[in-house]
Amino acid sequence: GTGINAALYPSDVSVTGIDVSQEMLDKASRRLASRGVRNVLLMQMDAAKLDFPDNSFDLVYAPFVISVVPDPVAVAKEMKRVCRPGGHFVILNHFLSANRVLARLERLISPITIHAGFKSDVDLPAFLAQAELDHVSIEKVAMYWTLILCEKRDSVEC
């Protein structure tokens, strides 16, 4: 993305930020430079096909990503792949409401939101099953967002 969260990370950790769009990375680079952030490396790559070796990161975080990528399941599987055993990966995203009335509305507006680049109807249980994620916790954050925490238990499973 545009690096809006990058200044919030502790300065004593190394952060790698990715985006498929060079334009977004350019915005992020300018934002980081203006805020004096020096611990973030920006790289252009597809989140569904990461160029990192297996078990590369202690923590993998995807805020507001799952509903904007063409293949959310592939992204989650890549997050799990590049996370080291004992590490964590975290997804913060909107998922289809458990409330039947709201879910119906989200499905109705989905064709419109897709044109804006956002899927409003990603089904959480289906997503977890398809991505083979064994979550540690799922927490509602505010009214609209869901925070999913996973721990990679070994080199094969989450």
N, C-alpha and C positions, 0 to 999 in steps of 0.2 A: 504493500500500500504506500501511502504517502508519508509514513514514518511518524504518524501522529502519536503513537504510543511509545516510540523509541526513547524519548527523553525520560520516561517513567521507570525504566529499568535501572537497577543499581549500577553505579559507575565501575564497580569492581568485578563485573562479569563481562564476558565476551558474548556479544549478540550477533547473530547472522540473520539478516532480513532478506526475504526474497519477494520478487514479483515477476510476473510474466511480461509486464509492460515497462519498457525503458522510460516512458514518460512519467509513470508513477515513481520509479526509482530516482529520476532526476528531481522530482518534487521532494522526495524523502531526503535526498542528499542536501538540497538547499535548506530544508527544515533543520536537519541535524547540524549543519554548519552554523546556522544562525543561533542555535542553542548551545553550541560548544560541545556537542556529544561526539566523543571520539572512540567509544567502545563498540560501535555498531558497524559491521561490514555488510554492505548491500550487494546483492547478486541478482542477475536476471536469470530466472529459471521457472519452469512449470511445476507447481506444487504437486501435480499428479505424477511427475517423472523427475524426482529430485536427483541431482548429480552428486549426492553425498554417499559415501560408503555406509554400509550397515553399521548400526550402533555408534553413530558419530556424536550424538548430543545427549546431554544430561536431561534437558527439558526441551520439548517441542511445543510451541504455542501457536494456535491458529484462531485469532480473534476475528469474527465476522467474515469468515472465509467460505465455510461449507455451503452457504446458500448462493454464492456468487461464482462458483467454479462449475465447469461442465460435468465433472465426475467426482462428486463428494466422497464416494466410497474409495476411489483410487487415492485421493488426497489423504484420507484417514489411514489407509494401509501404508502409504509412504511415511506418514508421521510415525507410525509404529515401527516401521523398518529402520528408520534412521535414529530412533531413540535407543539408548544403551540399556542393557538389562539392569533393572533397579531404578531406571530413570522414569520420568513422567511425561505424558503428553496431555495437553489441555485444549479443549475446543470450547469456544464461546460463540454461540450462534443462536439464531431464531430457528425454532422447529415448529411444526404443525401443532396447534393447540390441542390439548386433551379434551377441551370443551367442544362438544359436538357442533354447537351453533357457530362458535368461532372457527372451528376447523372447516366447516362448510363454506363460510365466508372466505377464508384463506384460499381454499381450493377454487372458489369462483373468481377471485382476483388474480390468481396465479398467472393466467395468460397475459395479464397487463404487467404484472411485476417482472415477468421474464423479459419483456421488452426493455425494462429499465435495468436489467442485469441482475435481478434478485429473485430467487425462488422462495415464495412465501409458504410453500406446502411440503417441505422436507419432513418426512415422517420419522420421528426419533427412534421408535422401536425397530422399524425396518432398517434405518441407517445403521444402528448399532449391530443388528444381526448380519447385514450384508458386509459390513466392514470388519466383522468378527472382533468387536471390541467388548472386552470384559471390563466394564468401568468400575472404578473405586467409588465414585460418587457422582450424582447428578443433582444440581442445585439450580433452582430458579433464581435469576438475578434480575431484579426489578420485575416488571410484568411481562416483558417481551423476550428476554434473553435466557438461555440455558447454558450453564457451565458444566462441562463434562470433564472429569479427571480420570485418567487411566494411568496405571503403573505397568511398565513392561516387566513382567515377572521373570522371564528368561529370554533367550535369544530367539525363541520360536513363537511364544504366545504373549499376548497382552494380559 
